[in-house]
């Protein structure tokens, strides 16, 4: 946002979500550093970034966000898919191996869930953390991931068992999910994003 300019509608919504997440975490009596972590994650929708994740298989998944536009490319050996929201319109695009892209306009479409911090799931995440706060030890740490300094929330069962870890960039972009239920690891990150267009 330029100096002296007003925040965009998307930025305003992201700030509101961040404040709501912080309040919900406070109401749930989660530790202050966990509150801050969740608030930052909730505000990610208002920021530009590009993240490349490993997988599926030997492929990759690239998330490009330039609010209000967003594109997710899933590249695999058996073909590629692209989920694009740009100019207020949503598209799903496919490309077979060695073939050309084809795109279809959709009234609405759910893109792959790359985050535990979507609007729908954030409240569930906070409720789950609150319900388990006496069963887990919470630690907020930092480490290098995908060429940037990530902030990580580590949850360790007090009774023993596998710890879970969630890491985000400074603007809230998800860089790592490592839980018994799912794994997602960023291999490249940028705080910038090219204009979002369909691949065909």
N, C-alpha and C positions, 0 to 999 in steps of 0.2 A: 504494500500500500504506500503510495507516494506521501511525502510529508505534507500535512495540512489537508489531505483529501479525506472524504468520509468513507467508512468501511462499506464494502459492498453488501448486498443482501445475504450472500452466502457467508461472508465473514461475520455478519451480525448473528446469523443462525448458529454458526460454529461457536461463537463466544457464548451464546445462550446455552448451548448444549454443554459446554465446558463448565459453566457456572452451575447448571443443574446437576451434573455428575459430581462436582465437588460438594454440593449441598447434600446429595443423596449419600455420598460416602461419609460425610460428617454425621448425618442422622444415623448411619449404620455403625457409628463409633469405630470406624477404621482408623489406623494410625495416620498422622498428618502427612507423612511422605507418601503413603498409599493414596490418600485423597488427591495430592498434587499429581501423582502419576496418572490416575484415572481422569482427572480434569484435562490434562494435556492430551491424553489419548482421545477424549471426546471431542476436542477441538480440531482434530486433524482434518476434518472435512473442509475447513476454511483455508487450507494451505496448498501450495503447489509442491509436487514432488514426483519423482520417478523412481520406482523400486523394481529391481529384477530379482526374482526368487528362483531357487533351484527346483526343478521338477515341473511337471510330473515325469518320472523316469529319468531319461537322459535329456529331457527337454527343459524348458524354462517358462516362467510366467512373468509378464511385465505389466506393472500397474503404472499408468500415467494419469496424474490428477492435475487438472488446471481449472479450478472451480469457476463455473458450475459444471464443467465438462470433465469426463472421466472415460478412460479406455483400459480394458484388460485384455492382453493377448496371451493365449495359452498355446505355446509352440511345442509340438510333439512330433515324433518320427512318423506317426500315422496320419498327420494332418494338423492344421492349426485352426483355432477359433478366436474370434475377436468380439468383445462385448463393448459397444461404444454408445456413450450418451453425449451428444454435442448439439448445440443450437436448439435445445429443448426437445430433441428427437432421439429415440433409442433404436439402435441397430444391432442385429446379430450377423456376424460374417463368418464364413468358413472357407478353408482352402485345403483341398486334398493334396497329397504328396505330388510335387511337380506340376500342380495345377494352378488355375487362376482363382483369385478371390471372388466370392459372390456374397452380396449383402442383402438383407431383408429388413425393412422398417417394421418395428414392432410398437404396439400401443404401450406395452410395458414388458419388461423382462428383468429377471433377477440375475445379476452377474455373480460370478463365483465369490463366495464369502472368504475374503483374504484376511479378515480381521475378527477378533473377538470383541471389537469395539464399535460395531455398527449401531445405528440408532436403536434397532430392535433388541440387540443383545446386550447393550451396555447395562441396562437396568438389571438384567438377569445376572450379569457378571458381578455387579455390586452386591446383589442379594446373596449370591453364592459365597462371595468372600465374607460377607457379614455373618452368614450362617455358620461358617467354618472358622471364624476368627479365634476360637478357643481350641481349635484342633490343629492349627497350622502356625508356624512361625513365618512372619512376613519380613522380607528384607528388600530394600530398594538399593540397587548398586549401579555402577556404570562400567561399561567395557566397550572395546572397539568392535564394531560390526560393519561390514560392507563399506569400509572406508570412512566411517563417522563414529562419533561417540554416542553410544546408545545408553538409555536409562532402562534398567531391567527390574521387574518385580519378580522376586523368587519366593515361592511358597513351599515350605518344607513341612511335611506331616510330623507332628510331635511324637506320634506313635511309631514312626519309622515308615519307610516306603519311598517311592520316587518323588523327587521335588519337581515342581513345575516352574517354568520360566517364560515370561513375556517381556519383550524388549521393544522400545520405540525410539524413534529419532527425536531430535529437539522439537520438531513440529508435530509430533504425534504419530507419524507414519510407522506402521508396524514393520519391524525388522526381523523379529524372531518369535515364533510360538513353539514351545517345547513342552508338551503335556502328554499324559498317557493317551489322550484322545486324538491328538493331532500334532503334526510337526510342519513348520514352515520356516525357511531360512533365507534371508536376503543375501545375495552375493554382490549386489551393486546398488548404490543409493545416490540420488542427487536431489538437492532442494529446488531444482528447476524442473520445468516441464515444457515440452514442445506443444504447439497448438494441437488440439485433439481433432483428428479427422478419421473417417473410415478408411480401411486399407484398400478399398476398391472404388 
